[in-house]
Amino acid sequence: MDLGAGGVEIKLFSDSEKSFQKADHLIYFVYPMLKDPKLIKQALEETFNSAKNLFASILLFEHQKTNIRLSQDTKTNIETFKRISQKLEISKTELDSFLEIITYYEKHKKSPTEFVRNNQIIILLENVKYETITFEKFKSYLNILKTIIQKFKIYQEQKF
């Protein structure tokens, strides 16, 4: 499938929106009815996918429009993203929360296991350490993703 110039960025953005919608639906509609902890883990996965694809989509879009350099190094791309975030009018708080999601995604990829206990998502790390994400924090992440998705849509429209 040849997506052409800009096609990859558009597909990533579309995938980001779909993953966001799935996560949002699971957390706000399905989980309250069924109370199955597996649904939270599934929503977490969708949230990570949404953030990862949104991050890549924004970087690719800006690369195509302004020829910024992209890197194989996540830290370098995060620094580039921080500069781009000002153009999208992403606040410091929104940026920090979004980057937390990206950081959790990196930890999630390396984690041997995750589980849900007392409305908290626990991500086991190396050396018997762990990170927790409360249910309320998770909901705030979804709100931040929604906001950044909307801001990116507006930014894209202004560039065309």
Order of alpha helices (4+ residues) and beta strands (2+ residues): alpha-alpha-alpha-alpha-alpha-beta-beta-beta-alpha
